[in-house]
Amino acid sequence: MDTSSFFVYPSDVTEKDARAIVFLETATDDDWQTLLDFTSTIRFHSGDIVIEQGDDDDSLAFIANGELEVLIAKGRSGKFERLTTFSEGSVIGEQSFLDRQPRSTRIRAITDGELYRLSRDAFTVLSARHPNLAMQVAMDLGRILSIRLRDTTKFLSASKK
Amino acid sequence: MSESAKPVFANFMQVTPTIPRWVWQILRLFSILTFAFLIWSLFNYSAITLTIFWGLAVPSLPLVFWLMPGLWRNLCPLAATNQLPRLFKLTFAKEIPPKIKRYANVVGLLLLFIAVPLRKIALNENADLLAMALLGIIGFALIGGILFKGKSGWCGSICPLLPVQRLYGQTPLAIVNNSHCSPCVGCTKNCFDFNPQVAYLADLYDSDPVLAGDRKFFAGMMPGLLLAYFYMPYSSEMPVYQLYLQFGLYCLIGIGTYQMIETLLKFSPQKNTALFALVSINIFYWYTAEVMAKTIALISPLDFAWWPVWTLRGFVAVMSVYWFWKTIEKEKLFLSQTFASSAQTKVASMRHLKKHAAKQSDNPSVILEPNGEEMVARPEMSLLDLLEANGHPINSGCRMGACGADPVAIIEGEERLEEKSAEETATLERLGYKTGVRMACCVKAAANIKINLDPNSIEQEEEEAEFEQDNSIHSVVIIGNGIAGVTAADYLRRHHKDIEIHLIGAEKYPLYNRMAISKLIYGRTALQSLILMPDEWYKKRNIQQWLNTQVENIDAIKQIVHLATGESINYDRLIITTGSNARIPAIDNWGIGGCYVLRTAEDGMAIRTYVQAHKCKRIIIAGGGLLGLEAAYAFTQVGLRVTVLERSESLLRRQLDSRAGGILHTYLAALGVTIIYQAEVAKVIGESHIDAVKLKTGETLKANLLLVAAGIVPNSKLIQDKNLETNKGILVDAHLRTSMKHIFAAGDIAELRENRGKLPGLWPVAVDQGRVAALNALGGDYSYHDKPVATGLKVVGVELTSMGEFSGLESDTIIAQKAGDKYRKLVIRDRRVIGCILLGYSEYSSKVVARINSGEELEAEQIEVLQNGDWQLFE
């Protein structure tokens, strides 16, 4: 399993991006423009809770700029501590987007920034108006989840050894 | 910039050090001096030095490793020496060859394995040899520091005590920050100094199994190594090889036990290694507690006693259980972080996002209080669109400002918004809002504003009644608590402070947003989100609500309403607003399980229940009107296969012409809705539950649920009253007065004499009529005349406004323009716009509607410009 998130040494700055899964790599400029036209824009401010754990919100978001942190309640005090951070270019919230389950973590803005939300309703309209693009989006989200699942399976089978 | 949260497992660079680095440097100088002193006294005062070194110093080290490993990592004289070349910039700072790196832990482990038995053979007694060994080791540490970068030459690789420190120190009680590495050069994988809390776990879970192997092997051998040292009998006659073999055997037993536990009990490596650490530390202090106590007795005037020995043993035992629990507990968090951080999803290039950002950098923004969310709007969007696009819970109904479902408070910037239309003003007035509140659907978010979804967050001035009230009226009864009835009740109270108002509703719920009941099929909030006024609203206005109450009959002569409960209420004025029911065409076998209409909230919830209980897959909707299509969309939202049967040849015949109908058809088909034209249900097939429907053409379609949406008929119950003149509904004059002087009717049930046979069945009409009927009931003189009403289809992605005469006559000027999947049409008669269809052109909607309402004439040039496709006039 990849445990390098705990050891982000100052000497290897590029490592983080190298590990990312790329979303819609083959989409054209037009595709992107169409897709983004179906999103709604939120400007967040440092300290804002952008996603709250337990909320019903089935949207996916692209971070255009700014930095956010994923928080988890730790121990009995329930104090929130940071699990990881997201920065510009990150795609977040795809799980709730796909399964419509409540949000699993809290995400808070560290800096000011902007993100684009693609709600399920907007996706429904996208799929009626631009079925090919919508299929690309859906397939790609499926691919990303599949990669995650593979990682998990690999991890589980490894930890059984 | 606000402070961000502390990372779950903060590394040393993310923590502000409490002790400055220079203090540590001084302490380290003392540490090296102490070491030098130790060597010196080993040569000069060997006996006492040996006693203190082995009897006190070495036995206390594991406690430090265990509770505060960072303290030793900072102070260890070997580490200090190893880091000297780096401090004075005398190091080659080479990368350790990967081979050596891979075996570094093995080297450290072997060194420890050689050293421990060597204590028995020589080091415990031979001070010279011990001094030489220590000097040799510090020499190696120094050479390591000269050659290799960071701490990779000794401390982070081959130091024989590192495996011990990592095992015991994996869950420090107190974290003492690394003060050596400034800057960190990233020399060691899963570095213990970098992130002491997770270094061990990271090794166990590393994708390179060698690291986990090292940890598990060492954890397994540790109890054996300790038992071999403390428990195994030894005499100086024993050959050296035999001693080492016996030590080896003990270690192997430990390793074997580790394997056994892993295999038999399936402990995770994390739990198993922690268990072995717990056992090891207890073994160690079981024996050394006594050694330490004896050493103290030897070098001080104190006598040996057992109680300190047991205290230490007890302390270690209790602490180790706590430590074990802490260690096990953090694994879950560790895994959460690992999965959260591994392989984030990113876009390939920021170009598209940046371009999108630039495109809307000047767009107005709407800040939603109380949480301050800032939404960026497109100027043509209504506030309602914006809120919906961002997933905020807001009611919506007519989307034209008539129904009153979506009032929002404008906290800041109200003056920057467009003026209210007459319709919006009337609605706000009806709702009792004067300033600071707008209907979200009527406001274009074209300026920076601050809003709150709770309209009551803006305080309203109390209304002072300035009218004469007719004190001969004491009681007004309203039958029907739909929008007409509630509006009437509201206006009654506004214009009469003292009358009793009885609002009798057959349904179980107070007024809800009937225009949105299809949401009950797919929404998760059930009726909650549709209720339009809270209970306080009725209380404050002193309106007596009778829910779930049927009216048996009306005694129009004695002016009494008899309820089915046996009670009766006297009235001075009666307003009938009983509304309408769903029209059910003649269908054979109608009424078995799975046959539904959608008229009330009860219907919507029953449908949702039935769909779940019977695991429905195929839905057939009879009727391609507004309600039928909204329901069709609702069913697709819960993943069902929907077929719409339309009697005519195109959709929404009361709202669209065939071109617009075609566009809508394409869109709905893409959403997955099947539409069959010229199709009517003849028969429902099934015993107790529906299996299929048979069409009039003879075709059979499988179905688990049939929803009939074939329009409405006025609620017939009171129509049969012999005193009331009726046709389809209850006939009323322009004052909405029925044939009985004191009885009025409003809403779907009211049929205007001047417009016989027409029953619009629309929410805005009901609102208007409710008001007029109430005012006239109190002696006013208001009249109501039919006028065109704008309607829309509430399906996501369809922006439709249809109003008035959208077909037109041959003599009319008709402007109809289609562009892709958008369509706009105006019907102009005598220079006045009398009807429109706007599909995908929501930006014109409010102005066109206002123009139709006002009847204002268009200039000849204006018509020409519109014909040429320039519709700026309506933007």
Interface residues (C-beta under 8 A of the other chain):
Chain A: M1 D2 T3 S5 F6 F7 V8 Y9 P10 S11 D12 D17 R19 A20 I21 V22 F23 L24 E25 D29 W32 Q33 L36 T39 S40 T41 I42 R43 F44 H45 S46 G47 D48 I49 D56 D57 D58 S59 F62 I63 A64 N65 E69 V70 L71 I72 K74 F80 E81 R82 L83 T84 F86 E88 G89 S90 V91 I92 E94 T105 R108 I110 T111 E114 Y116 R117 S119 D121 A122 T124 V125 S127 A128 R129 P131 I144 I147 R148 D151 T152 F155 A158 S159
Chain B: M1 S2 S4 A5 K6 P7 V8 F9 N11 M13 P183 C184 V185 G186 K189 N190 C191 F194 N195 V198 A199 L201 A202 Y205 D206 S207 P209 S268 P269 L333 S336 Q337 T338 F339 A340 S341 S342 A343 Q344 T345 K346 V347 A348 M350 R351 H352 L353 K354 K355 H356 A357 Q360 N363 S365 N371 G372 E373 E374 M375 V376 L386 E388 A389 N390 G391 R524 Q637 Y667 L668 A670 L671 V796 G797 D821
